Protein backbone atom coordinates (compact mmCIF):
# COMPACT_ATOMS: atom_id res chain seq x y z
CA UNK A 1 0.00 0.00 0.00
CA UNK A 2 1.32 3.42 -0.88
CA UNK A 3 1.97 6.04 1.75
CA UNK A 4 -1.19 7.66 3.01
CA UNK A 5 -1.75 11.40 2.92
CA UNK A 6 -3.08 13.40 5.86
CA UNK A 7 -6.70 12.43 5.35
CA UNK A 8 -5.98 8.89 4.23
CA UNK A 9 -3.72 8.31 7.19
CA UNK A 10 -6.73 8.69 9.46
CA UNK A 11 -9.79 7.76 7.43
CA UNK A 12 -8.38 4.60 5.84
CA UNK A 13 -7.68 3.06 9.22
CA UNK A 14 -10.97 3.70 10.99
CA UNK A 15 -12.96 1.00 9.16
CA UNK A 16 -10.30 -1.56 10.02
CA UNK A 17 -10.70 -0.95 13.74
CA UNK A 18 -14.45 -0.95 13.31
CA UNK A 19 -14.32 -4.48 11.94
CA UNK A 20 -12.07 -5.92 14.62
CA UNK A 21 -14.80 -8.17 15.96
CA UNK A 22 -16.33 -9.11 12.60
CA UNK A 23 -16.97 -12.71 11.61
CA UNK A 24 -15.23 -12.68 8.24
CA UNK A 25 -13.42 -15.91 7.30
CA UNK A 26 -9.91 -16.06 8.71
CA UNK A 27 -8.63 -17.03 5.27
CA UNK A 28 -9.06 -13.44 4.04
CA UNK A 29 -6.00 -12.31 5.98
CA UNK A 30 -2.84 -14.12 7.09
CA UNK A 31 -2.71 -15.26 10.70
CA UNK A 32 -1.49 -12.11 12.51
CA UNK A 33 0.86 -14.00 14.85
CA UNK A 34 2.48 -15.93 12.01
CA UNK A 35 2.57 -12.77 9.92
CA UNK A 36 4.48 -10.79 12.56
CA UNK A 37 6.78 -13.75 13.20
CA UNK A 38 7.66 -13.84 9.50
CA UNK A 39 8.27 -10.08 9.46
CA UNK A 40 10.49 -10.30 12.55
CA UNK A 41 12.53 -13.06 10.96
CA UNK A 42 13.20 -10.98 7.85
CA UNK A 43 14.18 -7.96 9.95
CA UNK A 44 16.47 -10.04 12.16
CA UNK A 45 18.12 -11.82 9.21
CA UNK A 46 18.72 -8.41 7.62
CA UNK A 47 20.84 -7.48 10.63
CA UNK A 48 18.57 -4.61 11.67
CA UNK A 49 18.30 -5.63 15.32
CA UNK A 50 22.00 -5.35 16.09
CA UNK A 51 23.26 -2.54 18.29
CA UNK A 52 24.80 0.65 16.86
CA UNK A 53 27.03 1.80 19.73
CA UNK A 54 29.30 3.71 17.36
CA UNK A 55 26.37 5.86 16.26
CA UNK A 56 25.14 6.66 19.77
CA UNK A 57 28.62 7.32 21.15
CA UNK A 58 29.33 9.67 18.22
CA UNK A 59 26.00 11.45 18.67
CA UNK A 60 26.56 11.79 22.40
CA UNK A 61 30.02 13.29 21.76
CA UNK A 62 28.56 15.79 19.27
CA UNK A 63 25.84 16.83 21.72
CA UNK A 64 28.35 17.25 24.56
CA UNK A 65 30.49 19.46 22.30
CA UNK A 66 27.40 21.46 21.32
CA UNK A 67 26.50 21.86 25.01
CA UNK A 68 30.03 22.94 25.88
CA UNK A 69 30.04 25.42 23.01
CA UNK A 70 26.72 26.88 24.11
CA UNK A 71 27.90 27.25 27.70
CA UNK A 72 31.04 28.95 26.42
CA UNK A 73 28.86 31.29 24.37
CA UNK A 74 26.88 32.15 27.50
CA UNK A 75 30.09 33.16 29.27
CA UNK A 76 31.28 35.23 26.29
CA UNK A 77 27.98 37.05 25.76
CA UNK A 78 27.74 38.02 29.42
CA UNK A 79 25.22 40.82 30.00
CA UNK A 80 23.74 40.76 26.49
CA UNK A 81 20.32 39.92 25.09
CA UNK A 82 22.09 37.68 22.60
CA UNK A 83 21.92 35.24 25.50
CA UNK A 84 18.40 34.38 24.31
CA UNK A 85 19.99 32.72 21.26
CA UNK A 86 21.94 30.52 23.66
CA UNK A 87 18.72 29.77 25.51
CA UNK A 88 17.08 28.56 22.31
CA UNK A 89 20.15 26.45 21.52
CA UNK A 90 19.99 24.84 24.97
CA UNK A 91 16.31 24.00 24.43
CA UNK A 92 17.22 22.15 21.25
CA UNK A 93 20.24 20.40 22.79
CA UNK A 94 18.29 19.24 25.86
CA UNK A 95 15.61 17.80 23.56
CA UNK A 96 18.23 15.89 21.60
CA UNK A 97 19.54 14.44 24.87
CA UNK A 98 15.95 13.46 25.68
CA UNK A 99 15.79 11.54 22.38
CA UNK A 100 18.91 9.63 23.43
CA UNK A 101 17.39 8.86 26.83
CA UNK A 102 14.26 7.60 25.07
CA UNK A 103 16.30 5.20 22.95
CA UNK A 104 18.26 3.97 25.97
CA UNK A 105 14.96 3.25 27.73
CA UNK A 106 14.11 0.95 24.80
CA UNK A 107 17.42 -0.94 25.09
CA UNK A 108 18.48 0.41 21.69
CA UNK A 109 21.94 1.65 22.72
CA UNK A 110 23.64 -1.21 24.57
CA UNK A 111 23.08 -4.96 24.67
CA UNK A 112 22.87 -4.97 28.47
CA UNK A 113 19.62 -3.81 30.07
CA UNK A 114 21.33 -2.34 33.16
CA UNK A 115 23.80 -0.45 30.95
CA UNK A 116 20.91 1.09 29.02
CA UNK A 117 19.18 2.03 32.28
CA UNK A 118 22.31 3.69 33.62
CA UNK A 119 22.79 5.64 30.40
CA UNK A 120 19.11 6.58 30.22
CA UNK A 121 19.02 7.76 33.83
CA UNK A 122 22.19 9.83 33.36
CA UNK A 123 20.85 11.43 30.19
CA UNK A 124 17.32 12.08 31.48
CA UNK A 125 18.16 13.27 34.99
CA UNK A 126 21.62 14.74 34.48
CA UNK A 127 21.25 16.49 31.11
CA UNK A 128 17.49 17.01 30.63
CA UNK A 129 16.35 17.31 34.25
CA UNK A 130 13.55 14.74 33.89
CA UNK A 131 12.76 11.58 35.83
CA UNK A 132 13.80 8.40 34.03
CA UNK A 133 11.56 6.32 36.33
CA UNK A 134 8.51 8.41 35.41
CA UNK A 135 9.32 8.17 31.72
CA UNK A 136 9.85 4.40 31.83
CA UNK A 137 6.51 3.80 33.54
CA UNK A 138 4.54 6.10 31.25
CA UNK A 139 6.18 5.14 27.98
CA UNK A 140 6.10 1.39 28.64
CA UNK A 141 2.33 1.57 29.15
CA UNK A 142 1.99 3.61 25.97
CA UNK A 143 3.89 1.08 23.88
CA UNK A 144 1.85 -1.81 25.26
CA UNK A 145 -1.46 -0.20 24.29
CA UNK A 146 -1.05 2.79 21.96
CA UNK A 147 -4.19 4.94 21.71
CA UNK A 148 -6.25 2.46 23.77
CA UNK A 149 -8.80 4.06 26.05
CA UNK A 150 -7.99 3.52 29.71
CA UNK A 151 -4.58 2.00 28.96
CA UNK A 152 -2.48 4.57 27.12
CA UNK A 153 -1.39 7.42 29.42
CA UNK A 154 -0.59 9.55 26.38
CA UNK A 155 -4.30 10.04 25.66
CA UNK A 156 -5.32 10.75 29.23
CA UNK A 157 -6.56 14.27 29.92
CA UNK A 158 -3.87 16.85 30.72
CA UNK A 159 -5.24 20.24 29.64
CA UNK A 160 -5.83 18.64 26.21
CA UNK A 161 -8.68 16.14 25.65
CA UNK A 162 -7.99 13.31 23.22
CA UNK A 163 -11.41 11.66 23.35
CA UNK A 164 -14.90 13.11 23.06
CA UNK A 165 -15.83 11.66 26.46
CA UNK A 166 -12.99 13.56 28.07
CA UNK A 167 -13.86 16.75 26.22
CA UNK A 168 -17.53 16.54 27.22
CA UNK A 169 -16.55 16.27 30.89
CA UNK A 170 -14.71 19.62 30.94
CA UNK A 171 -16.24 22.71 32.51
CA UNK A 172 -15.46 26.40 32.87
CA UNK A 173 -12.19 27.77 31.54
CA UNK A 174 -10.92 24.29 30.65
CA UNK A 175 -14.02 23.70 28.51
CA UNK A 176 -13.33 27.02 26.72
CA UNK A 177 -9.77 25.83 26.01
CA UNK A 178 -10.99 22.39 24.96
CA UNK A 179 -13.36 23.83 22.33
CA UNK A 180 -10.34 25.53 20.74
CA UNK A 181 -7.66 23.03 21.72
CA UNK A 182 -6.49 22.32 18.19
CA UNK A 183 -5.58 25.95 17.58
CA UNK A 184 -4.21 26.31 21.10
CA UNK A 185 -2.17 23.10 21.00
CA UNK A 186 1.14 24.61 19.93
CA UNK A 187 0.82 27.73 22.12
CA UNK A 188 0.15 25.43 25.07
CA UNK A 189 3.37 23.56 24.28
CA UNK A 190 5.24 26.69 25.35
CA UNK A 191 4.46 25.55 28.90
CA UNK A 192 5.20 21.86 28.32
CA UNK A 193 8.84 22.20 29.35
CA UNK A 194 7.81 23.41 32.79
CA UNK A 195 5.11 20.72 32.94
CA UNK A 196 7.60 17.91 32.25
CA UNK A 197 9.90 19.05 35.06
CA UNK A 198 7.00 19.44 37.50
CA UNK A 199 5.57 15.99 36.69
CA UNK A 200 9.02 14.44 37.13
CA UNK A 201 9.46 15.95 40.59
CA UNK A 202 5.89 15.11 41.59
CA UNK A 203 6.48 11.49 40.60
CA UNK A 204 9.76 11.23 42.50
CA UNK A 205 8.21 12.76 45.62
CA UNK A 206 5.11 10.53 45.54
CA UNK A 207 4.49 8.11 48.42
CA UNK A 208 5.08 4.88 46.54
CA UNK A 209 8.04 2.71 45.65
CA UNK A 210 10.10 4.23 42.85
CA UNK A 211 13.27 2.57 41.64
CA UNK A 212 16.27 4.89 41.77
CA UNK A 213 14.34 7.66 43.51
CA UNK A 214 17.24 8.90 45.64
CA UNK A 215 19.73 8.85 42.79
CA UNK A 216 17.43 10.68 40.42
CA UNK A 217 16.51 13.36 42.97
CA UNK A 218 20.20 13.91 43.72
CA UNK A 219 21.20 14.15 40.05
CA UNK A 220 18.26 16.38 39.09
CA UNK A 221 18.92 18.61 42.11
CA UNK A 222 22.61 18.93 41.22
CA UNK A 223 21.76 19.64 37.60
CA UNK A 224 19.37 22.48 38.44
CA UNK A 225 21.72 23.88 41.10
CA UNK A 226 24.62 24.15 38.64
CA UNK A 227 22.45 25.36 35.77
CA UNK A 228 20.55 28.04 37.70
CA UNK A 229 23.68 29.24 39.48
CA UNK A 230 25.41 29.73 36.13
CA UNK A 231 22.45 31.55 34.57
CA UNK A 232 21.89 33.97 37.46
CA UNK A 233 25.63 34.54 37.91
CA UNK A 234 26.14 35.50 34.26
CA UNK A 235 23.00 37.65 33.77
CA UNK A 236 20.91 40.26 35.55
CA UNK A 237 17.76 38.87 37.17
CA UNK A 238 15.35 39.99 34.44
CA UNK A 239 17.54 38.68 31.64
CA UNK A 240 18.08 35.40 33.50
CA UNK A 241 14.32 34.91 33.85
CA UNK A 242 13.85 35.63 30.15
CA UNK A 243 16.65 33.17 29.36
CA UNK A 244 14.95 30.40 31.36
CA UNK A 245 11.59 31.21 29.77
CA UNK A 246 12.98 30.92 26.24
CA UNK A 247 14.91 27.74 27.02
CA UNK A 248 11.89 26.02 28.59
CA UNK A 249 9.57 27.21 25.80
CA UNK A 250 11.85 25.90 23.04
CA UNK A 251 12.31 22.63 24.91
CA UNK A 252 8.56 22.19 25.40
CA UNK A 253 7.59 23.03 21.83
CA UNK A 254 10.36 20.86 20.36
CA UNK A 255 9.41 17.87 22.53
CA UNK A 256 5.71 18.23 21.87
CA UNK A 257 6.11 18.88 18.17
CA UNK A 258 8.27 15.75 17.85
CA UNK A 259 5.97 13.36 19.73
CA UNK A 260 2.56 14.73 18.66
CA UNK A 261 2.59 13.55 15.00
CA UNK A 262 3.19 9.92 16.01
CA UNK A 263 -0.32 8.95 17.15
CA UNK A 264 -2.52 12.04 17.48
CA UNK A 265 -5.28 11.92 14.89
CA UNK A 266 -4.89 8.17 14.44
CA UNK A 267 -7.76 5.86 15.54
CA UNK A 268 -8.60 5.59 19.22
CA UNK A 269 -8.89 1.93 20.24
CA UNK A 270 -11.88 1.07 22.46
CA UNK A 271 -11.02 -0.41 25.84
CA UNK A 272 -12.65 -3.76 24.97
CA UNK A 273 -11.33 -4.09 21.40
CA UNK A 274 -9.22 -7.15 20.60
CA UNK A 275 -6.24 -6.46 18.38
CA UNK A 276 -3.12 -8.50 17.72
CA UNK A 277 0.28 -6.89 18.40
CA UNK A 278 1.07 -6.15 14.75
CA UNK A 279 -2.29 -4.54 13.98
CA UNK A 280 -2.52 -2.36 17.08
CA UNK A 281 0.99 -1.00 16.57
CA UNK A 282 0.65 -0.27 12.84
CA UNK A 283 -2.93 1.00 12.77
CA UNK A 284 -2.37 3.56 15.53
CA UNK A 285 1.04 4.89 14.39
CA UNK A 286 2.02 7.43 11.76
CA UNK A 287 5.38 7.90 10.05
CA UNK A 288 6.81 11.25 9.00
CA UNK A 289 8.52 11.39 5.61
CA UNK A 290 11.77 13.28 5.12
CA UNK A 291 14.50 10.68 5.41
CA UNK A 292 17.79 11.72 7.00
CA UNK A 293 16.77 15.27 7.96
CA UNK A 294 13.57 14.09 9.66
CA UNK A 295 15.52 11.34 11.43
CA UNK A 296 17.96 13.87 12.85
CA UNK A 297 15.27 16.43 13.69
CA UNK A 298 12.94 13.95 15.42
CA UNK A 299 15.43 11.54 16.94
CA UNK A 300 14.07 8.55 15.00
CA UNK A 301 10.47 9.24 16.05
CA UNK A 302 9.66 9.86 12.38
CA UNK A 303 9.78 6.06 11.89
CA UNK A 304 7.04 5.52 14.45
CA UNK A 305 5.53 2.40 12.86
CA UNK A 306 8.86 0.59 12.83
CA UNK A 307 9.74 1.88 16.29
CA UNK A 308 6.54 0.43 17.72
CA UNK A 309 7.01 -2.90 15.98
CA UNK A 310 10.67 -3.15 17.01
CA UNK A 311 11.19 -0.81 20.00
CA UNK A 312 14.80 -1.85 20.59
CA UNK A 313 15.88 -1.17 17.00
CA UNK A 314 18.70 1.36 16.79
CA UNK A 315 17.98 4.62 15.01
CA UNK A 316 20.31 4.06 11.99
CA UNK A 317 18.39 0.94 10.94
CA UNK A 318 14.83 2.25 11.12
CA UNK A 319 14.89 3.61 7.57
CA UNK A 320 15.86 0.23 6.12
CA UNK A 321 13.24 -1.50 8.24
CA UNK A 322 10.63 0.88 6.82
CA UNK A 323 10.97 -0.65 3.36
CA UNK A 324 10.47 -4.16 4.74
CA UNK A 325 7.48 -3.17 6.88
CA UNK A 326 5.80 -1.26 4.03
CA UNK A 327 6.08 -4.25 1.74
CA UNK A 328 4.74 -6.52 4.48
CA UNK A 329 1.78 -4.20 5.07
CA UNK A 330 1.02 -4.14 1.35
CA UNK A 331 1.10 -7.95 1.28
CA UNK A 332 -1.21 -8.32 4.28
CA UNK A 333 -3.53 -5.46 3.31
CA UNK A 334 -2.70 -3.48 6.45
CA UNK A 335 -2.96 0.34 6.12
CA UNK A 336 0.44 2.02 6.51
CA UNK A 337 0.26 5.70 7.40
CA UNK A 338 2.92 8.20 6.42
CA UNK A 339 2.80 11.90 5.64
CA UNK A 340 4.91 15.05 5.80
CA UNK A 341 5.62 16.83 9.06
CA UNK A 342 3.59 19.91 8.11
CA UNK A 343 0.59 17.84 7.02
CA UNK A 344 0.77 15.79 10.21
CA UNK A 345 0.38 18.99 12.23
CA UNK A 346 -2.70 19.82 10.17
CA UNK A 347 -4.13 16.39 11.00
CA UNK A 348 -3.41 16.87 14.70
CA UNK A 349 -5.02 20.33 14.81
CA UNK A 350 -8.15 19.21 12.96
CA UNK A 351 -8.48 16.11 15.12
CA UNK A 352 -8.14 18.02 18.39
CA UNK A 353 -10.66 20.62 17.24
CA UNK A 354 -13.09 17.89 16.23
CA UNK A 355 -12.75 16.23 19.64
CA UNK A 356 -13.02 19.60 21.35
CA UNK A 357 -16.50 20.18 19.92
CA UNK A 358 -17.77 17.71 22.52
CA UNK A 359 -17.09 20.43 25.11
CA UNK A 360 -19.43 22.91 23.40
CA UNK A 361 -22.16 24.70 25.32
CA UNK A 362 -25.33 22.55 25.21
CA UNK A 363 -27.32 25.76 24.60
CA UNK A 364 -25.36 26.60 21.44
CA UNK A 365 -27.46 27.23 18.34
CA UNK A 366 -27.83 23.91 16.43
CA UNK A 367 -27.41 25.66 13.07
CA UNK A 368 -24.15 27.28 14.17
CA UNK A 369 -23.00 23.94 15.58
CA UNK A 370 -23.73 22.30 12.24
CA UNK A 371 -21.48 24.72 10.38
CA UNK A 372 -18.73 24.31 13.00
CA UNK A 373 -18.66 20.59 12.24
CA UNK A 374 -18.33 21.05 8.47
C-alpha positions in Angstrom: 0.0 0.0 0.0 1.3 3.4 -0.9 2.0 6.0 1.8 -1.2 7.7 3.0 -1.8 11.4 2.9 -3.1 13.4 5.9 -6.7 12.4 5.4 -6.0 8.9 4.2 -3.7 8.3 7.2 -6.7 8.7 9.5 -9.8 7.8 7.4 -8.4 4.6 5.8 -7.7 3.1 9.2 -11.0 3.7 11.0 -13.0 1.0 9.2 -10.3 -1.6 10.0 -10.7 -0.9 13.7 -14.4 -1.0 13.3 -14.3 -4.5 11.9 -12.1 -5.9 14.6 -14.8 -8.2 16.0 -16.3 -9.1 12.6 -17.0 -12.7 11.6 -15.2 -12.7 8.2 -13.4 -15.9 7.3 -9.9 -16.1 8.7 -8.6 -17.0 5.3 -9.1 -13.4 4.0 -6.0 -12.3 6.0 -2.8 -14.1 7.1 -2.7 -15.3 10.7 -1.5 -12.1 12.5 0.9 -14.0 14.8 2.5 -15.9 12.0 2.6 -12.8 9.9 4.5 -10.8 12.6 6.8 -13.8 13.2 7.7 -13.8 9.5 8.3 -10.1 9.5 10.5 -10.3 12.6 12.5 -13.1 11.0 13.2 -11.0 7.9 14.2 -8.0 10.0 16.5 -10.0 12.2 18.1 -11.8 9.2 18.7 -8.4 7.6 20.8 -7.5 10.6 18.6 -4.6 11.7 18.3 -5.6 15.3 22.0 -5.3 16.1 23.3 -2.5 18.3 24.8 0.6 16.9 27.0 1.8 19.7 29.3 3.7 17.4 26.4 5.9 16.3 25.1 6.7 19.8 28.6 7.3 21.1 29.3 9.7 18.2 26.0 11.4 18.7 26.6 11.8 22.4 30.0 13.3 21.8 28.6 15.8 19.3 25.8 16.8 21.7 28.4 17.3 24.6 30.5 19.5 22.3 27.4 21.5 21.3 26.5 21.9 25.0 30.0 22.9 25.9 30.0 25.4 23.0 26.7 26.9 24.1 27.9 27.3 27.7 31.0 29.0 26.4 28.9 31.3 24.4 26.9 32.1 27.5 30.1 33.2 29.3 31.3 35.2 26.3 28.0 37.1 25.8 27.7 38.0 29.4 25.2 40.8 30.0 23.7 40.8 26.5 20.3 39.9 25.1 22.1 37.7 22.6 21.9 35.2 25.5 18.4 34.4 24.3 20.0 32.7 21.3 21.9 30.5 23.7 18.7 29.8 25.5 17.1 28.6 22.3 20.1 26.4 21.5 20.0 24.8 25.0 16.3 24.0 24.4 17.2 22.1 21.2 20.2 20.4 22.8 18.3 19.2 25.9 15.6 17.8 23.6 18.2 15.9 21.6 19.5 14.4 24.9 15.9 13.5 25.7 15.8 11.5 22.4 18.9 9.6 23.4 17.4 8.9 26.8 14.3 7.6 25.1 16.3 5.2 23.0 18.3 4.0 26.0 15.0 3.2 27.7 14.1 1.0 24.8 17.4 -0.9 25.1 18.5 0.4 21.7 21.9 1.7 22.7 23.6 -1.2 24.6 23.1 -5.0 24.7 22.9 -5.0 28.5 19.6 -3.8 30.1 21.3 -2.3 33.2 23.8 -0.5 30.9 20.9 1.1 29.0 19.2 2.0 32.3 22.3 3.7 33.6 22.8 5.6 30.4 19.1 6.6 30.2 19.0 7.8 33.8 22.2 9.8 33.4 20.8 11.4 30.2 17.3 12.1 31.5 18.2 13.3 35.0 21.6 14.7 34.5 21.3 16.5 31.1 17.5 17.0 30.6 16.3 17.3 34.3 13.6 14.7 33.9 12.8 11.6 35.8 13.8 8.4 34.0 11.6 6.3 36.3 8.5 8.4 35.4 9.3 8.2 31.7 9.9 4.4 31.8 6.5 3.8 33.5 4.5 6.1 31.2 6.2 5.1 28.0 6.1 1.4 28.6 2.3 1.6 29.2 2.0 3.6 26.0 3.9 1.1 23.9 1.9 -1.8 25.3 -1.5 -0.2 24.3 -1.1 2.8 22.0 -4.2 4.9 21.7 -6.2 2.5 23.8 -8.8 4.1 26.0 -8.0 3.5 29.7 -4.6 2.0 29.0 -2.5 4.6 27.1 -1.4 7.4 29.4 -0.6 9.6 26.4 -4.3 10.0 25.7 -5.3 10.8 29.2 -6.6 14.3 29.9 -3.9 16.8 30.7 -5.2 20.2 29.6 -5.8 18.6 26.2 -8.7 16.1 25.6 -8.0 13.3 23.2 -11.4 11.7 23.4 -14.9 13.1 23.1 -15.8 11.7 26.5 -13.0 13.6 28.1 -13.9 16.8 26.2 -17.5 16.5 27.2 -16.6 16.3 30.9 -14.7 19.6 30.9 -16.2 22.7 32.5 -15.5 26.4 32.9 -12.2 27.8 31.5 -10.9 24.3 30.6 -14.0 23.7 28.5 -13.3 27.0 26.7 -9.8 25.8 26.0 -11.0 22.4 25.0 -13.4 23.8 22.3 -10.3 25.5 20.7 -7.7 23.0 21.7 -6.5 22.3 18.2 -5.6 26.0 17.6 -4.2 26.3 21.1 -2.2 23.1 21.0 1.1 24.6 19.9 0.8 27.7 22.1 0.1 25.4 25.1 3.4 23.6 24.3 5.2 26.7 25.3 4.5 25.5 28.9 5.2 21.9 28.3 8.8 22.2 29.4 7.8 23.4 32.8 5.1 20.7 32.9 7.6 17.9 32.2 9.9 19.1 35.1 7.0 19.4 37.5 5.6 16.0 36.7 9.0 14.4 37.1 9.5 16.0 40.6 5.9 15.1 41.6 6.5 11.5 40.6 9.8 11.2 42.5 8.2 12.8 45.6 5.1 10.5 45.5 4.5 8.1 48.4 5.1 4.9 46.5 8.0 2.7 45.7 10.1 4.2 42.8 13.3 2.6 41.6 16.3 4.9 41.8 14.3 7.7 43.5 17.2 8.9 45.6 19.7 8.9 42.8 17.4 10.7 40.4 16.5 13.4 43.0 20.2 13.9 43.7 21.2 14.1 40.1 18.3 16.4 39.1 18.9 18.6 42.1 22.6 18.9 41.2 21.8 19.6 37.6 19.4 22.5 38.4 21.7 23.9 41.1 24.6 24.2 38.6 22.4 25.4 35.8 20.6 28.0 37.7 23.7 29.2 39.5 25.4 29.7 36.1 22.4 31.6 34.6 21.9 34.0 37.5 25.6 34.5 37.9 26.1 35.5 34.3 23.0 37.6 33.8 20.9 40.3 35.6 17.8 38.9 37.2 15.3 40.0 34.4 17.5 38.7 31.6 18.1 35.4 33.5 14.3 34.9 33.9 13.8 35.6 30.1 16.7 33.2 29.4 15.0 30.4 31.4 11.6 31.2 29.8 13.0 30.9 26.2 14.9 27.7 27.0 11.9 26.0 28.6 9.6 27.2 25.8 11.8 25.9 23.0 12.3 22.6 24.9 8.6 22.2 25.4 7.6 23.0 21.8 10.4 20.9 20.4 9.4 17.9 22.5 5.7 18.2 21.9 6.1 18.9 18.2 8.3 15.7 17.9 6.0 13.4 19.7 2.6 14.7 18.7 2.6 13.5 15.0 3.2 9.9 16.0 -0.3 9.0 17.2 -2.5 12.0 17.5 -5.3 11.9 14.9 -4.9 8.2 14.4 -7.8 5.9 15.5 -8.6 5.6 19.2 -8.9 1.9 20.2 -11.9 1.1 22.5 -11.0 -0.4 25.8 -12.7 -3.8 25.0 -11.3 -4.1 21.4 -9.2 -7.1 20.6 -6.2 -6.5 18.4 -3.1 -8.5 17.7 0.3 -6.9 18.4 1.1 -6.2 14.7 -2.3 -4.5 14.0 -2.5 -2.4 17.1 1.0 -1.0 16.6 0.7 -0.3 12.8 -2.9 1.0 12.8 -2.4 3.6 15.5 1.0 4.9 14.4 2.0 7.4 11.8 5.4 7.9 10.1 6.8 11.2 9.0 8.5 11.4 5.6 11.8 13.3 5.1 14.5 10.7 5.4 17.8 11.7 7.0 16.8 15.3 8.0 13.6 14.1 9.7 15.5 11.3 11.4 18.0 13.9 12.8 15.3 16.4 13.7 12.9 14.0 15.4 15.4 11.5 16.9 14.1 8.5 15.0 10.5 9.2 16.0 9.7 9.9 12.4 9.8 6.1 11.9 7.0 5.5 14.5 5.5 2.4 12.9 8.9 0.6 12.8 9.7 1.9 16.3 6.5 0.4 17.7 7.0 -2.9 16.0 10.7 -3.2 17.0 11.2 -0.8 20.0 14.8 -1.8 20.6 15.9 -1.2 17.0 18.7 1.4 16.8 18.0 4.6 15.0 20.3 4.1 12.0 18.4 0.9 10.9 14.8 2.3 11.1 14.9 3.6 7.6 15.9 0.2 6.1 13.2 -1.5 8.2 10.6 0.9 6.8 11.0 -0.7 3.4 10.5 -4.2 4.7 7.5 -3.2 6.9 5.8 -1.3 4.0 6.1 -4.3 1.7 4.7 -6.5 4.5 1.8 -4.2 5.1 1.0 -4.1 1.4 1.1 -8.0 1.3 -1.2 -8.3 4.3 -3.5 -5.5 3.3 -2.7 -3.5 6.5 -3.0 0.3 6.1 0.4 2.0 6.5 0.3 5.7 7.4 2.9 8.2 6.4 2.8 11.9 5.6 4.9 15.0 5.8 5.6 16.8 9.1 3.6 19.9 8.1 0.6 17.8 7.0 0.8 15.8 10.2 0.4 19.0 12.2 -2.7 19.8 10.2 -4.1 16.4 11.0 -3.4 16.9 14.7 -5.0 20.3 14.8 -8.2 19.2 13.0 -8.5 16.1 15.1 -8.1 18.0 18.4 -10.7 20.6 17.2 -13.1 17.9 16.2 -12.7 16.2 19.6 -13.0 19.6 21.3 -16.5 20.2 19.9 -17.8 17.7 22.5 -17.1 20.4 25.1 -19.4 22.9 23.4 -22.2 24.7 25.3 -25.3 22.5 25.2 -27.3 25.8 24.6 -25.4 26.6 21.4 -27.5 27.2 18.3 -27.8 23.9 16.4 -27.4 25.7 13.1 -24.1 27.3 14.2 -23.0 23.9 15.6 -23.7 22.3 12.2 -21.5 24.7 10.4 -18.7 24.3 13.0 -18.7 20.6 12.2 -18.3 21.0 8.5 
